């Protein structure tokens, strides 16, 4: 019998359309209430829109570069010394960098109310690819 702690650690499967682990992680973070097919549809529609807006580059490459551009290299942590609390910049490991960048892109897309999520995601991917937009502003504020 397998150890119950190691048995639950399953490998993340790449997404069906692009065969990308990063896309699969993004879809899982985008998903609400376990509706993966809805999240996948929104993600793929967003990449189709990206294909129209940046025709010279593959949409998955735009998405990957957008996530890469938003990744923070440092973050500030609160450190209490005596009675004072200081903001201390600390380096961020690569897994947390990726998680933060996905979280910030989703937060930026979800903050734009009144439009379907795939349109907001496409805007945010293109903006982050060009190093502009709300997610990049969040990164700059952290830095």
C-alpha positions as CSV (number, residue, x, y, z in Angstrom):
1,X,0.0,0.0,0.0
2,X,1.3,3.4,-0.9
3,X,2.0,6.1,1.7
4,X,-1.1,8.2,2.0
5,X,0.9,11.4,1.8
6,X,2.7,10.5,-1.4
7,X,-0.3,9.0,-3.1
8,X,-2.1,12.4,-3.2
9,X,0.8,14.1,-5.1
10,X,-0.4,13.8,-8.7
11,X,1.4,15.3,-11.6
12,X,-0.4,18.2,-13.4
13,X,-1.3,17.2,-16.9
14,X,-0.6,19.6,-19.8
15,X,-3.5,21.2,-21.4
16,X,-5.1,19.4,-24.4
17,X,-4.7,22.1,-27.1
18,X,-1.1,23.5,-26.5
19,X,0.4,20.6,-24.5
20,X,1.7,23.2,-22.0
21,X,2.0,22.8,-18.2
22,X,1.9,26.6,-17.7
23,X,-1.4,26.9,-19.6
24,X,-2.8,24.1,-17.5
25,X,-1.8,25.8,-14.3
26,X,-3.3,29.1,-15.5
27,X,-6.6,27.4,-16.4
28,X,-6.7,25.8,-12.9
29,X,-6.2,29.2,-11.3
30,X,-8.9,30.7,-13.6
31,X,-11.4,28.0,-12.8
32,X,-14.4,28.7,-10.5
33,X,-16.5,26.1,-8.7
34,X,-14.8,23.2,-10.4
35,X,-15.9,24.2,-13.9
36,X,-12.8,23.5,-15.8
37,X,-14.4,23.4,-19.3
38,X,-15.7,27.0,-18.8
39,X,-12.2,28.1,-17.7
40,X,-10.6,26.4,-20.7
41,X,-13.0,27.9,-23.1
42,X,-12.3,31.4,-21.7
43,X,-8.6,30.8,-21.9
44,X,-8.7,29.5,-25.4
45,X,-11.0,32.3,-26.6
46,X,-8.5,34.8,-25.1
47,X,-5.6,33.2,-26.9
48,X,-7.6,33.3,-30.2
49,X,-8.1,37.1,-29.6
50,X,-4.3,37.4,-28.9
51,X,-3.6,35.7,-32.2
52,X,-5.6,38.4,-34.0
53,X,-4.0,41.3,-32.0
54,X,-0.4,40.1,-32.3
55,X,-0.4,38.1,-35.5
56,X,3.4,37.9,-35.9
57,X,3.8,35.8,-32.7
58,X,2.2,32.5,-31.7
59,X,-0.5,33.1,-29.0
60,X,1.1,30.6,-26.6
61,X,4.4,32.4,-26.9
62,X,2.6,35.7,-26.1
63,X,1.0,34.1,-23.0
64,X,4.3,32.6,-21.9
65,X,6.2,35.8,-22.3
66,X,3.4,37.8,-20.6
67,X,3.7,35.5,-17.5
68,X,7.5,35.8,-17.7
69,X,7.4,39.6,-17.8
70,X,5.1,39.9,-14.8
71,X,7.2,37.6,-12.6
72,X,8.7,39.5,-9.6
73,X,12.3,39.0,-8.7
74,X,12.0,40.4,-5.1
75,X,9.1,41.0,-2.7
76,X,8.9,42.8,0.6
77,X,8.2,40.9,3.8
78,X,7.4,42.4,7.2
79,X,10.1,42.0,9.7
80,X,9.6,42.9,13.3
81,X,12.6,44.3,15.1
82,X,12.0,45.5,18.7
83,X,8.8,47.5,18.5
84,X,9.2,48.5,14.9
85,X,8.0,46.7,11.8
86,X,10.3,47.0,8.7
87,X,9.6,46.1,5.1
88,X,12.5,43.9,4.1
89,X,13.1,43.1,0.4
90,X,13.7,39.3,-0.1
91,X,14.3,37.3,-3.2
92,X,11.5,35.1,-4.5
93,X,11.9,31.5,-5.6
94,X,10.9,30.6,-9.1
95,X,7.7,28.7,-8.2
96,X,6.4,31.6,-6.1
97,X,7.4,34.0,-9.0
98,X,5.2,32.0,-11.3
99,X,2.3,31.8,-8.9
100,X,2.4,35.5,-8.2
101,X,2.5,36.4,-11.8
102,X,-0.5,34.2,-12.7
103,X,-2.4,35.6,-9.6
104,X,-1.6,39.2,-10.7
105,X,-2.7,38.7,-14.3
106,X,-6.0,37.1,-13.1
107,X,-6.6,39.8,-10.6
108,X,-6.0,42.5,-13.2
109,X,-8.4,40.8,-15.7
110,X,-11.1,40.2,-13.0
111,X,-10.9,43.8,-11.8
112,X,-12.2,45.0,-15.2
113,X,-16.0,44.7,-14.7
114,X,-18.7,44.7,-17.3
115,X,-16.8,42.7,-20.0
116,X,-16.5,38.9,-20.6
117,X,-13.4,37.4,-19.0
118,X,-11.9,36.2,-22.2
119,X,-11.7,39.8,-23.5
120,X,-10.1,41.0,-20.3
121,X,-7.7,38.1,-20.3
122,X,-6.7,38.8,-23.9
123,X,-6.1,42.5,-23.1
124,X,-4.0,41.6,-20.1
125,X,-1.9,39.1,-22.0
126,X,-1.2,41.6,-24.8
127,X,-0.4,44.4,-22.3
128,X,1.9,42.2,-20.2
129,X,3.6,41.0,-23.3
130,X,4.3,44.6,-24.2
131,X,5.3,45.3,-20.5
132,X,2.4,47.6,-19.7
133,X,-1.0,47.2,-18.1
134,X,-2.3,46.6,-14.6
135,X,-0.4,43.4,-13.8
136,X,2.9,45.1,-14.8
137,X,2.0,48.0,-12.6
138,X,1.5,45.6,-9.7
139,X,4.9,44.1,-10.3
140,X,6.5,47.6,-10.4
141,X,4.8,48.5,-7.2
142,X,6.2,45.4,-5.5
143,X,9.7,46.2,-6.8
